[in-house]
Amino acid sequence: MGKITNSEKQVRFRKKEDLKRYADKLFREYSWRDSSRPQEEIRTFLDKTTDLPFGWTNEDYERAVKTLNQFCNEFYDNPHRLENDVKEGRNTWNEFITAPDPHKLMKDEKEAIEKVQTLSAHIISALKLSGCRDSDQAAALMEAVRFVGRSLTNNLEVPKSQATAMCLASIGPQYDRPSWFLDILSNTIGWNLNKDLAQALGKQLLDFKYEHKSN
C-alpha cells in the first residue's frame, strides 16, 4: 500500500470504527434476542471479522461487511442450532411422553444444554488461543469430529440429530451408519446450502469415481 495522506487516514479510521460499531450492534441484538449460543463464540467471531489486516483494502473491508451481514441473517434464521441438536440427540419429545418423571427429564435436558454451551465456549477459546491459522484450526476440529463420529458407532442405538449425522459423515466407509443417516444428512446439507449448490453437490456425488486414494 502506497503512502496515504492524513485525510485518507482519517477516512480509513472512521470506516474501521463504523465496522466495529456495526459488529457491536449485532452482538447486542443477538444477546438480547437469544442466549442459546455461547457469547464467547459470537464475540470471538465478530472481533475476528472486524480485525482488518494491516494495510487493508476496500476489498478486505467489503468482505468483512458481507460476513457480518451473513452472520446477521444466520442468527435471525435459526439461532437455536446447538439447543436443537442436544434435544434431537436426546429424543426429548418421545422420551417426554413415556417418562415416569417428566420434570426430571426436562431438568436433565436443561443442564445438558448448559454443559454443551460451556464445552462449545471452551473449544472456541482453545481455537482462539492456539494461534493456528484457520485451515489448521479446521484440521484440528475435524479430528475431534472424527473422534466423536467413531465414538457414536459404539452406541447400540446411535442418537439421531443433525450434529451426529455430520460427525458420522466424517468417518470412513468401513463404519456402519444407522437407517436414518442419509435422510438427516441430506436434509442438513440441503438446508445449509442454497438450491443451486445442493443440486451441484448431488451431481458431483453421482459422478464420483470410487478409485483408490493415493494418500
Helices and strands as residue ranges (DSSP letters): H 6-33, H 39-50, H 58-77, H 81-90, H 92-98, H 102-130, H 134-152, H 162-169, H 181-192, H 195-206
